[in-house]
Amino acid sequence: APIYATDSLHAAVVEVVALAGAKVRYTTIQNWSNNVYNLVTTRAHAYERSTVEWVDANTGSRLTMKYPAIYLRGEGATAEVISVAVAGKGQHQDTGAKAVHLAPNTTSRIVSKSVSKDGGRATYRGQLRVAPGATGVTASVRCDALMLDDQSRSDTYPYIDIQEDDTTMTHEATVGKVSADQVFYLMSRGLTENEATNLIV
């Protein structure tokens, strides 16, 4: 990504519509220079028996704010969001996902992975909503954050709003550092410390 003399703004809008029976995979990998403010609005609409897969990777930028939203509007629709963020020195990756269940027998899966290093900050901000009348919903949210030093930071802000009794929902989150035991084990097998750490990450 080019580095300009002054701070820059990237403001994007993405909208995806998956009609009945369609399967759509939207993939984006963004690596902005560290003086770019990356503010993105993204959403998808999934109708009957359609599938929307959203793969979102973010690195670079001073600040990224991006939360792909999938509205499950038709019965039997499926949504999957995989979000990966890497926050380095002076960076804040504020990312996540939204799944809004508006129809019965819909399924969503949100997986968020983040790595923060050199004092970087990674934030997961997500929403899972099940509207009244959306029966038979199955949803899962998983957030994993890895911090590589004592100066880095990770925050998680999950918002879950379930307004229908017939819902199966799971949420799990982990925050941790690279295990010294794992590094030691890999080094005893011939890897350098840097190679071992990279393999674990």
Protein Blocks (a to p, Z undefined) as FASTA:
>chain_A
ZZdfbdcdddddddddddehiacdddddddddfkbccdddddddddehiacddddddeej
jbdcdddddddfbghiacdddddddddehiacddddddddfbghiacddddddddeehia
cdddddddddehiahiacddddddddfbfkbccddddddddfbfbbcdddddddddddfk
lmmmmmmnopafklmmmmmZZ
